[in-house]
Amino acid sequence: MSKTGAWVMDLEEQFWDKCVDFVKNNDTVADATADAVKYNKDDMYLSIDETDIEEGISEMWAEYWSKYQ
């Protein structure tokens, strides 16, 4: 893999790691999704589709909060 490809993959991993914080610190999945979309647009500039972000946050939300049900 090229250095650029590895760099992009590292940035995506950083993005999804930050999304865990959004899941933990928001009261609703919609708020967590909105924060993740905003973070991507304002800080990361990744070409991750908004639908993919919504699906990823939804999965993280279900997994994280299932421990507390």
HELIX and SHEET records of a PDB file:
HELIX    1   1 LYS A    3  ASN A   25  1                                  23    
HELIX    2   2 VAL A   29  TYR A   39  1                                  11    
HELIX    3   3 ASN A   40  MET A   44  3                                   5    
HELIX    4   4 GLU A   50  SER A   66  1                                  17    
END                                                                             
